[in-house]
Amino acid sequence: MYHSISDDPEPGVRSYYRVCTSPPVFREQMQWLKDNGYRGVTLSAGLAALGGAGRKQKAESGNQKSEADKGQLKIGNIKPVVLTFDDGFRDFYTNAVPALQHHGFSATMYLATAFIGSKSEIGNRKSEILLSPSERHSSPVTRHAFHGKECLTWNEIQELNREGIEFGSHTVHHPELVNLSWPEIQSEIANSKAQIENHLGTAVKAFAYPYAFPQARRDFVNRFKDLLATSGYETCVTTQIGRHHPGADPLEIKRLPVNSDDDDQLLRAKLTGSYDWLALPQTMMKEIKQRFPGSRKVNCAPAPHPRSSESALNS
């Protein structure tokens, strides 16, 4: 689980919660994956390697055991690892994609569609930003920012889609869904899906839950997953820590957070399962916060590694 590929030092943010990975570190991480027999793939390709993504396939494969349970699923001599990016920041286009393409990797990007830019209309000079000569396009575009960072435009998304990048929904406005009414939630997930499909001309079946996934609220989670399914989604990635196994629910996929503080040792630990144990304290912390709202002010995040990048608790 990546977010921004940028040199943002995130001042005042503990390593545990950072969501930025510097371009040089990202390139090193992709090189490490390549050197260790991994291939970066889209979510749909990764799930296909596990034997399917649908709920029916989940039920049928509930008793399956394979090398994937050890984090070592292989296609020939290649171990696929799904690379996901949340939010739709433009630094994915400028900093991540060149590194991915260098190694023949792909990825899945989740878009918060309200922040996606487009070509400027004639006469709309107030919001135009001319792209620099080093960029692939030189026409004026309207750009939007999210968390102070420039986001992709639809032209760039269409280009990346043609080059094999998979796109999914991250809602329209990136709200905390648990604080919305169900009609508002429906609008967020349906409208973002429709917008992406209109621009790409292909069905969107992948969703990424914004902010911390509320696994402690099972009533909400179960109703939300049913809403996703009836809206046409087949997968939902979350901020729950861990790897996805055969038979696990494709509408509640765990991920491994990564940022600039992930060195080779920590990457290896995450990919081989030595980081999965953090899922239990993560869930316990959320249950405590759910039962005792005042505990939200208590800093009780575990620090299993001096350079841990567990941004999943509040990303």
C-alpha positions as CSV (number, residue, x, y, z in Angstrom):
1,M,0.0,0.0,0.0
2,Y,1.6,3.2,-1.3
3,H,0.2,6.7,-1.4
4,S,2.6,9.5,-2.4
5,I,5.9,8.9,-4.2
6,S,7.6,12.2,-3.2
7,D,10.3,13.8,-1.1
8,D,7.7,15.2,1.4
9,P,9.4,14.7,4.8
10,E,6.0,14.8,6.6
11,P,7.3,17.0,9.5
12,G,5.8,16.1,12.8
13,V,4.5,12.7,11.6
14,R,5.9,9.7,13.3
15,S,7.5,7.1,11.0
16,Y,4.7,4.7,12.0
17,Y,2.1,6.9,10.2
18,R,3.9,8.4,7.2
19,V,2.5,7.8,3.8
20,C,5.2,9.2,1.6
21,T,8.0,7.3,-0.1
22,S,10.8,9.2,-1.7
23,P,11.5,8.5,-5.4
24,P,15.1,7.2,-4.7
25,V,13.8,4.8,-2.0
26,F,10.9,3.7,-4.2
27,R,13.3,2.8,-7.0
28,E,15.4,0.9,-4.5
29,Q,12.4,-1.0,-3.3
30,M,11.4,-1.9,-6.8
31,Q,14.9,-3.1,-7.6
32,W,14.9,-5.2,-4.4
33,L,11.6,-6.8,-5.5
34,K,13.1,-7.6,-8.9
35,D,16.4,-8.9,-7.4
36,N,14.4,-11.2,-5.1
37,G,12.3,-12.8,-7.7
38,Y,9.1,-10.7,-7.3
39,R,7.0,-9.0,-10.0
40,G,4.8,-6.1,-9.3
41,V,1.3,-6.7,-10.7
42,T,-2.2,-5.3,-10.6
43,L,-4.7,-6.4,-8.0
44,S,-6.8,-8.3,-10.6
45,A,-3.7,-10.2,-11.8
46,G,-2.7,-11.0,-8.2
47,L,-6.1,-12.3,-7.3
48,A,-6.2,-14.3,-10.5
49,A,-2.9,-15.9,-9.4
50,L,-4.6,-16.9,-6.2
51,G,-7.5,-18.6,-8.1
52,G,-10.1,-15.9,-8.4
53,A,-11.6,-12.8,-6.9
54,G,-15.4,-13.3,-6.5
55,R,-17.3,-14.3,-3.4
56,K,-18.3,-17.6,-5.0
57,Q,-14.7,-18.4,-5.7
58,K,-13.9,-17.5,-2.2
59,A,-16.4,-20.0,-0.8
60,E,-15.1,-22.7,-3.2
61,S,-11.5,-22.1,-2.3
62,G,-12.0,-21.8,1.5
63,N,-10.0,-24.9,2.1
64,Q,-7.3,-24.2,-0.4
65,K,-3.7,-24.3,0.8
66,S,-0.8,-23.3,-1.3
67,E,2.6,-21.5,-1.2
68,A,0.6,-18.3,-1.1
69,D,-0.1,-19.0,2.6
70,K,3.6,-18.6,3.2
71,G,3.7,-15.4,1.1
72,Q,5.5,-17.4,-1.6
73,L,2.9,-17.9,-4.4
74,K,4.8,-18.4,-7.7
75,I,4.0,-18.2,-11.4
76,G,6.9,-20.1,-12.8
77,N,9.9,-18.6,-11.0
78,I,8.2,-15.3,-10.4
79,K,6.4,-14.3,-7.1
80,P,3.7,-11.8,-7.9
81,V,3.3,-8.9,-5.4
82,V,0.3,-6.5,-5.8
83,L,1.3,-2.9,-5.8
84,T,-1.5,-0.5,-4.9
85,F,-1.5,3.3,-4.8
86,D,-4.2,5.4,-3.1
87,D,-5.5,8.9,-3.8
88,G,-4.5,9.7,-7.4
89,F,-1.5,11.9,-6.7
90,R,0.4,13.1,-9.8
91,D,3.7,12.0,-8.4
92,F,2.6,8.4,-9.3
93,Y,2.8,9.5,-13.0
94,T,6.1,11.4,-12.6
95,N,8.0,9.3,-10.0
96,A,6.5,5.8,-9.7
97,V,5.5,4.8,-13.2
98,P,9.1,5.2,-14.7
99,A,10.4,2.9,-12.0
100,L,7.6,0.4,-12.6
101,Q,8.1,0.4,-16.3
102,H,11.9,-0.1,-15.9
103,H,11.3,-3.4,-14.3
104,G,8.2,-4.5,-16.3
105,F,5.9,-4.0,-13.3
106,S,2.3,-2.9,-13.2
107,A,0.1,-1.6,-10.4
108,T,-3.4,-0.6,-9.3
109,M,-4.2,3.1,-8.6
110,Y,-7.3,4.2,-6.6
111,L,-8.8,7.6,-7.5
112,A,-10.7,10.1,-5.4
113,T,-12.4,11.5,-8.5
114,A,-13.3,15.0,-7.2
115,F,-9.6,15.8,-7.3
116,I,-8.9,14.6,-10.8
117,G,-8.0,17.4,-13.3
118,S,-8.8,17.8,-16.9
119,K,-7.9,19.9,-20.0
120,S,-8.9,23.5,-19.4
121,E,-11.7,24.9,-21.5
122,I,-10.9,27.8,-23.8
123,G,-11.0,31.0,-21.9
124,N,-10.7,29.4,-18.5
125,R,-7.4,31.0,-17.8
126,K,-7.7,31.5,-14.0
127,S,-7.2,27.8,-13.3
128,E,-4.8,26.9,-16.1
129,I,-1.3,25.6,-15.3
130,L,1.1,25.1,-18.2
131,L,3.0,21.8,-18.0
132,S,6.8,22.0,-18.0
133,P,8.7,21.1,-21.1
134,S,9.9,17.9,-19.3
135,E,6.4,16.6,-19.1
136,R,4.8,14.4,-21.8
137,H,2.0,16.9,-22.6
138,S,2.2,20.6,-23.3
139,S,-1.5,21.6,-23.5
140,P,-3.1,23.6,-20.7
141,V,-4.8,21.6,-18.0
142,T,-6.9,22.3,-14.9
143,R,-5.3,20.7,-11.9
144,H,-6.6,20.0,-8.5
145,A,-4.8,19.3,-5.2
146,F,-5.6,16.8,-2.4
147,H,-3.7,17.1,0.9
148,G,-1.7,19.8,-0.8
149,K,-0.5,17.6,-3.6
150,E,-1.2,17.8,-7.3
151,C,-3.4,15.0,-8.7
152,L,-3.6,13.3,-12.0
153,T,-5.7,14.5,-14.9
154,W,-8.1,12.3,-16.9
155,N,-5.7,12.5,-19.9
156,E,-2.9,11.1,-17.8
157,I,-5.1,8.4,-16.4
158,Q,-6.2,7.3,-19.8
159,E,-2.6,7.2,-21.0
160,L,-1.6,5.1,-18.0
161,N,-4.6,2.8,-18.5
162,R,-3.5,2.1,-22.0
163,E,0.0,1.2,-20.7
164,G,-1.4,-1.4,-18.3
165,I,-2.1,0.5,-15.0
166,E,-5.3,-0.6,-13.4
167,F,-7.7,1.9,-11.9
168,G,-10.2,1.6,-9.1
169,S,-12.4,3.9,-7.0
170,H,-11.4,5.7,-3.8
171,T,-14.8,7.5,-3.5
172,V,-15.5,11.0,-4.9
173,H,-14.5,13.2,-2.0
174,H,-12.4,10.9,0.1
175,P,-14.7,11.2,3.2
176,E,-14.7,9.2,6.4
177,L,-17.5,6.9,5.3
178,V,-18.5,5.8,8.8
179,N,-19.6,9.4,9.5
180,L,-22.0,9.6,6.5
181,S,-25.5,8.4,6.0
182,W,-26.1,5.4,3.8
183,P,-27.5,7.4,0.9
184,E,-24.3,9.6,1.0
185,I,-22.1,6.5,1.1
186,Q,-24.0,5.1,-1.9
187,S,-23.5,8.3,-3.8
188,E,-19.7,8.3,-3.0
189,I,-19.1,4.8,-4.3
190,A,-21.5,4.9,-7.2
191,N,-20.6,8.3,-8.6
192,S,-16.9,7.7,-8.5
193,K,-17.3,4.4,-10.2
194,A,-19.4,6.0,-13.0
195,Q,-16.9,8.8,-13.5
196,I,-14.0,6.5,-14.0
197,E,-15.9,4.2,-16.3
198,N,-17.1,7.1,-18.4
199,H,-13.5,8.3,-18.9
200,L,-11.9,4.8,-19.4
201,G,-14.7,3.0,-21.2
202,T,-14.2,-0.1,-19.0
203,A,-16.0,-1.6,-16.0
204,V,-14.6,-0.5,-12.6
205,K,-14.7,-3.4,-10.1
206,A,-12.1,-2.4,-7.6
207,F,-12.5,-0.1,-4.5
208,A,-10.2,1.2,-1.8
209,Y,-11.6,2.2,1.5
210,P,-10.5,5.7,2.5
211,Y,-9.0,6.3,5.9
212,A,-8.7,3.6,8.6
213,F,-10.9,0.6,7.9
214,P,-13.5,0.2,10.8
215,Q,-13.1,-3.6,11.2
216,A,-14.2,-3.2,14.9
217,R,-17.7,-2.2,13.6
218,R,-18.9,-5.4,12.0
219,D,-22.4,-4.2,11.5
220,F,-21.2,-1.3,9.4
221,V,-18.6,-3.4,7.6
222,N,-21.1,-6.1,6.6
223,R,-23.6,-3.7,5.3
224,F,-21.0,-1.7,3.5
225,K,-19.6,-4.8,1.7
226,D,-23.2,-5.7,0.6
227,L,-23.5,-2.2,-0.8
228,L,-20.3,-2.6,-2.7
229,A,-21.4,-5.9,-4.2
230,T,-24.8,-4.5,-5.3
231,S,-23.0,-1.5,-6.8
232,G,-20.9,-3.7,-9.0
233,Y,-17.6,-3.9,-7.1
234,E,-15.8,-7.2,-6.7
235,T,-12.9,-6.2,-4.6
236,C,-12.2,-3.8,-1.7
237,V,-8.7,-3.1,-0.3
238,T,-8.4,-1.9,3.2
239,T,-5.8,-0.6,5.7
240,Q,-6.0,-3.8,7.7
241,I,-2.5,-5.2,8.0
242,G,-1.5,-8.4,6.4
243,R,-1.4,-10.5,3.2
244,H,-4.3,-11.8,1.2
245,H,-4.8,-15.6,1.2
246,P,-6.8,-17.9,-0.9
247,G,-10.3,-18.0,0.4
248,A,-10.2,-14.7,2.1
249,D,-12.9,-12.2,1.5
250,P,-12.1,-10.1,-1.7
251,L,-14.3,-7.3,-0.3
252,E,-12.0,-7.0,2.8
253,I,-8.5,-7.3,1.5
254,K,-5.6,-6.7,3.8
255,R,-2.5,-4.8,2.7
256,L,1.1,-4.1,3.8
257,P,1.8,-0.3,4.3
258,V,5.1,1.0,2.8
259,N,6.9,4.3,3.1
260,S,10.5,5.7,2.9
261,D,11.4,3.9,6.2
262,D,11.0,0.4,4.7
263,D,14.5,-1.0,4.3
264,D,15.3,-4.4,2.7
265,Q,14.9,-6.2,6.1
266,L,11.5,-4.7,6.8
267,L,10.3,-5.3,3.2
268,R,11.3,-9.0,3.5
269,A,9.6,-9.3,6.8
270,K,6.4,-7.9,5.4
271,L,6.4,-10.0,2.3
272,T,7.1,-13.3,4.1
273,G,4.5,-12.8,6.8
274,S,6.6,-11.7,9.8
275,Y,4.6,-8.4,9.9
276,D,1.1,-10.0,9.9
277,W,1.0,-10.4,13.7
278,L,0.4,-6.6,13.9
279,A,-3.2,-7.2,12.6
280,L,-4.2,-8.3,16.1
281,P,-3.1,-5.3,18.1
282,Q,-4.3,-3.0,15.3
283,T,-7.8,-4.5,15.6
284,M,-7.7,-4.4,19.4
285,M,-6.7,-0.7,19.3
286,K,-9.7,0.1,17.1
287,E,-12.0,-1.9,19.4
288,I,-10.8,0.1,22.4
289,K,-11.3,3.4,20.5
290,Q,-14.8,2.3,19.5
291,R,-15.8,1.4,23.1
292,F,-14.0,4.3,24.7
293,P,-13.9,7.4,22.4
294,G,-11.6,9.3,24.8
295,S,-8.9,6.8,24.1
296,R,-8.4,8.4,20.7
297,K,-6.2,10.9,22.3
298,V,-3.9,8.2,23.7
299,N,-0.8,7.4,21.5
300,C,-0.7,3.6,21.8
301,A,0.6,2.6,18.4
302,P,3.0,-0.4,18.6
303,A,6.5,0.1,17.4
304,P,7.8,-3.3,16.4
305,H,10.7,-2.0,14.4
306,P,12.6,1.3,14.9
307,R,11.9,2.2,11.3
308,S,8.4,0.8,11.0
309,S,6.1,2.2,8.4
310,E,2.8,1.1,9.7
311,S,0.7,3.9,8.2
312,A,-2.4,1.7,8.0
313,L,-3.8,2.8,11.3
314,N,-4.9,6.2,10.1
315,S,-4.2,6.5,6.3
